[in-house]
Amino acid sequence: MRSIIYSLLFISITAISVHGQELDYDYAPDIPLKEAEKLYNKLGHEVDIVFNDRVYAFINYFTVRDRSYTREMLRRKEVYFPLFEKYLKKYDLPEELKYLPIIESGLNPKATSGPQAVGLWQFMRATGKEQGLYIDWYIDERMDPEKSTEAACKYIKWLYGVFKDWKLTLAAYNSGIGNVKRAIRRAGYREDFWKVYRYLPRETRSYVPQFAAIYHVMEYADLYNIYPEEQVYPIDYETINVDQFVYMKAFAEESGMDLEELKTLNPAIKKGAVPDLRQPVELRIPKSEYNSYLSKESNILAKALDGKKEFEKMATNMPGSTYGKEKLVYRVKSGDVLGTIARKHRVKLTDLKAWNNIRGSMIRVGQRLNIYVGPDFSEPTQRVVALDQPIPDSKLHVVQPGDTLWDISRMYQGLSIEKIKQLNKLKNSSLKPGMRLRIG
């Protein structure tokens, strides 16, 4: 698991009214360490994290430096806390663990971290599948609040059975059971979080104090003069089972339901469509629309199925899409750059990067790259250059989406960035797809 602290933009709000009194919304009361410790100890912790200077430092972070983050968590909590409490009670887990997804995901069911942990509880793909969550191109149940919460509770209960200590359990949830067991060995088999602290990954050292701090801050938010601007509440819904392909846009249009509301209720549907699987898929719709849906169900589902061609065209051309394409594996050779590899396989550079989770341009010899090739549903008039059309002049380079001057300079021997600028009288490095650049 990976922890994510989403730094939200600071919202400047002059004042609000609480109990008839106008308060300065941005005023942060100074609560000294000793007073904060007394308040902390009154909470009655089942997850027994001792108050110390690290916990206090994170309390100050959430109440002073990033008050807007805490304010946003207060705004969202009523959407998810009843659900968390339901499953924590079912699995006989401490109720205060409902604050864990604040540290994990910022209460965002679609949150995705750099290492590709996903959802409210930030499951990695392998761990999510181990816990019974379904994941494919269309659907990712790590983003389903209900299913991911139950999976997280089962996983946490199992981890606690391994360590019999809540601090080590949280550390293992964050960094994996192997990292915690390794830290215990390096600490001379002392099974105490603060004894193994220095041997844990840096992020995990902060994770446990962060959890203690956010629990304290959320419980005492009013003392820190932190209030949500408005409260968000869950949408009442009914669940229907669909056993066919459903294009959500067409479903919404035919039913008269709000598409954005359907997306909010079904965050696990990643690509805007429900696939035709062997078993029915659960779809949540607003409770207020349920009876209306039943009265015209056949027409709605027929329209949703008719939208498949429109969806295929859209899905195939999504950035990084693998829809309907065949996977190839390319091994990087000496002299290769991403631009030349993309050009050779007639794919977009941005897609190549997305398929391989590459942020910059660095690749290494021997590295394996996933490349997806196949049909392109774009209209011919929308394409910059047809994929089977050769470059019209050997002295010209047609800029493809994602091309940079650096990429282009590496494609042609003896060509530098400055040479490209000079040949084309470019004042800066800005390029647009379709531009024709002289390369010699």
N, C-alpha and C positions, 0 to 999 in steps of 0.2 A: 504494500500500500504506500501511496505517496501522499504527503500533506501538501495542501495548496492554500495559501493565504492570498486571496484576491484583493489587491489594493484598489479600492473604488475611488473614483474622483470625489474630492471633497466638495460637498454641497454647502454653500453658505446660505444659512437661513437665519434671519435676524431674531425672531422670537416666536414662542408658542405659548398657548394658555393651558395650564394644568391646574385643575381644581380652582378655576377662576382667577389664578394668578399668572401674570405674564412673566415668562422666564427667558433668559438669554439662551438660545438653543446651543450655542457653541461654547458656553462657559463650562470649563472642566474643573470641578472642585478638587482641591489638593487633599487627598486622604493619606496621611503618613503611613509608613510601613507597619508600625505597631498597631494602629487602628485597623488597617486592612487585614492584618493577621487575625485580630479578634473577630472581625466579620467573617473571615474565611473559615475559621474553626467552628463557628456557629452553624455552618451549613450541614454538618453531619455527613461526612464523606464515607460512602461504601468503597469507592475507589480511593484508597488511602494514600494520597500524595501529600507529603509534608509541605507546609508553607515555608518558602525560603526566598532568597534574593532573586533567584531565577524566575520563580512564579510572580513575584512582585514586579519584576521588570516587564513581563508580558502583560500584567494587569495595567501598567502604565501605557504600554503600547496600545492596547485596545480601548483605553479610556481617554488618552491624550493624543497620541500621534495618529491613530486611525479610528477616530470616533465614528466616522462615516461608515466604516465596515460594520462595527457593532450595531449601529443604527439600522443598517440594512438587514442584519440578522434578526433583529427584533421585529422588523417589518414582515419577514418571511416565515417566522417560526410557527405561526398558527397553521400554516399549510402542511407542515411536516411533523411537528412534535406529537400530535395525537396518534399518528401512524407509528412513529418510533416507540412511543410509550406502550402501544398495543403489543408490539412484538417483543419488546424488552420484558414485558410482564409475562408473555407466553413462554419465553425461554428462561425465566427466573434470573434476569440480569439486572444490574443496578440501573435505576431510572436515569441517573446522571449521564449515562452513556449517550443519551439523546443529544448531548452537546458535541459529540465526536464529529458528526458530519459538518459542523461549522468549521472545524479545523481542516477537515478533509477536502470539502468541496465548496464551502461558502453557501450551503443549502441550494446548490444548483444541480438538478438531476442530469444535465447534459455536460457537466464539467469534464474536461479532458486534460490531463497533465502531460508534461513533456515526455515521460516514459510510457505514455498511453494508458494510464490508469483512468477509469471512466466512472461517472455517476456520483450520486450522493455519497456513497461509501468508498469510492475510488478503488474498485476492483481492477486488478490486472486481468487480462484475458484468460490466462491459464487458471488463476484462482477462481474467477467467476464461473468458468465451465466446471471446475471441480465442485463448486457449490450448487450446481444444477441450473445455472443461468444460460439461456439460449442466446447465441451470438452468431449472426451471419451478416451478409451485406445489407439486408433490409432491416433487420431487427437486432437490437442490442439490449437485452434485459438488464444489463448493468445500469441502464438509464431508467428502468421501471422502478418508481419509488417503493411500491409494495413488495415486489419480488426481490429487489436488491436488499431491502431492509431485512426481510426474513433470512435471506442468505447471509447477510452480515452478522445477524444475531447467532445463527448456527455456527458460523466460523469463529466468532469471538468466544462463544461458549467452549468450543473445541480447544482454542488457544489457552483459555484459562485452565482447562483440564490438564494441559501440558505443563504450565508454569506455576499454577496455584498462587499466583501473585498478579494483582491488577496492573501494576506499573510495568512489569515485564510483558504482560499480555498486550498492553497498549503499544509497547515498543516493538513487539513481534508483529502486531497488526500493521504498523507503519513500515518496518524495514524487512519483515520476513523472519520466520522462525530460525532459519540458519544463521542470520546475523546475530541474533540474540544469544543463541547457544554458543556461537564462537566467542562472543564477548564474555560470557560466563566462564568459558574455559580459560581465556586470557587473564581473567581476574582471579584465577585460582579457585574456580568453581564456587565462588561466592554468589549466591542467587539473590542478590539485592540490587535494585535498579541503580542506586547511587554508588554502589561499589563497582558496578560494571559500566557506569556512565561514560568514562573516558574511552572505553573500547567500542562504544556504539558508533554508528555513522553519525555525522554532525547533525543532520536533519532530525534524527531520532532523539538526540540529546535535547533538542528544543521541543519536540513533539509532546512529551509528557507534561512539562511545565506549561506549555501552551494550552493544553486541555484543561488543566487545573485553573488557569487564569480565565479562560472563556466561561467556564462554569461559574466562577465567582462573579465575573462582570455581568453576565446575563441575569443572574439572580439579584444583583444589587444595581442594576442599570439606573434606577431612579435616583439612587444616592450619588451616582456619577453624572446626573443630569443628562442622561441619554434616553431619548424617546424616539419612536418611529414617527415619521411624518404622517404616514397612514399605515393601517394594518391590512395585510393581504390574507384572504381566507381561501380555503380549498373550494373547488367547484363540485357541487353535488353531481354524481354521475350514476349511470347504469351501465352494465357490461353486456355487450352482445357478442356472439360468436360468429365469425365469418369463415367460410371454408372455400373461398375463392380469392382471386386477385382483386384488390381494391385500390384504386388510385384515389388518394385522400382528397385531392382537389376536386375531382368529379363527384366524389361522395358528398362533399360539402355543398357543391353547387346544386345538386339534385335534391338534397334533403333540406336545404335552406339553413344549415348549421354554419356557425362561424368557423372558418378553417383554422384561425389562430387558436381558438378555444379547443378545437380537436387536437391540435399539436400539443397544447399545454397538458391535456389529459392523457396523451399518448406519447411521451417523450422517447420511449423505446423504439418507436417507428422512425428510423433514421432518415430514410430517403423519400418519405412522403407516399409510401405505398406498402400494402400488406401483401406478401407473396402467397402463392397458391401452394400451401404445404399439405402434408398428408393428414394432419390433424388441424382442427379449427384454431383460429387465432382470436384471442380476446381483444375487443376494441371497446374503448370507453367513450360514451357519448353523454352530453349533458342530460341530467335527469328530466329537465323541463321539456326536452325534445323526444323523450322515449316513446310516448304514445303516438306522436305524429310519425315517428320513424316506423313503428309497427304497421301503421295504416298504409304505408307505401313502400314497404321494405323491398319488394321484388323490383320495382322501378329504380330505386336508389342503387341496389346492388348491380342491376343491369348496366346502369350508367357508369358506375364505378369500374366495371369490367371493360366497358367500351373505351375507357380512357387509357388502356394499356399502351396503344401505339404512341400516344402523346407522351406518356411517361417514359417509354423506351428512348424516344428521341431526346428528351430532356436528360434522362439518367445517363445515357452514354456520353454526353458531353459535359457532365459535371466535372469540375477540376478534380483530378486524381481518380476519376471513376474507373472501375474495373468491370462495369456491367456489360455482359455479353461479349467479353474479350477473353482471349487465350493468353495464359501466363507463359512467359519465357524467362529464363534465368541467364543473364549475361555476366561473364567474368571479366573484370576490368583488366586491360592490358597496358603495358608501358606506353605513355604518350596519349592515352585516352583522356578526354575531358567530357563533362556531362553534355555539353552542347553537341559535340560530334556524335556521342552515343544516341542522343535523342534524335538527331537528324538522320542517322543511319537507319534507325528503326521506325522513322516517320511518326514520332510521337512528340507531344509538347514537352518542353523542358520542365514546365511547372508540374505536369503530371508525373514525370520521371522522378522529380524530387519528392512529390507527395507519396508515391508508391513506396519509396525507400526511406521515408522520414528523414530527408536531408534538408537542412536549413540553409547552409551556405553552398559552396561549390566544391568542397574538398572530397575527393575519393582516393582510394589507395589501390595499388596494383594487387590483383587477386581478389578484390572485393566482389561479392556477388550482388547483382542488381536485379530486382524484379521488374520486368517490362511486360505490359499488357497490350496486345495488338488485336485488332479485329475490326468489325464494322464501325463506320462513322455515320451517324444519322443527321449530320449537319446538311443544310441545303447547300448546293454548290455555290450559289451566289453569296453565301455568308462566309465562305472559306477564303482565306488570304491567298493561298496557293494550293491547287489540287494536289493530293498526296502522290498521285502518279505522274505529275507534270514536272519535267526537269527544269532546273534553273535556266532561264533563257540565254544567259551570257556567262561564259566561264569567268569573266572579269567582274561579275556582279554577285552580291549575296543578298537574298531576300530575307529580311528579318522575320523570324518566327516568334510566336508568343513565348516570352521568357528569356529571349536572347539578350545578352549584354555585350558590350564592346570587348570585354575580357574573353568571353566565350568565343566570340567571332575571331578574335586575334589568334586564339589557340587552334582554330580550325585550319588555318592556312599558314604554311611555312614562310617565315621571314616577315610576317605581318604583325605590327605592334598596334597598340591602342592609338598612339599619337599618329601613326601612319594612316589609320582609318579616318581619324578626325581631319587630317590634312587633305586626304584624297576627296573627302565629302564635305569639306568646309563646315564641319560640325563645331558649334561653340560650346556644347556640353555633351554629356554622355547619355542623354535621353534618347530612347529609341521607341518606335511604334511598329507593331506587326504590319508587314506589307512594305515597309521601306526598302528601297533598293540601294545598296551600298556598293561603291566601287572598292574592289579589293586588290587592284593592280593596274 
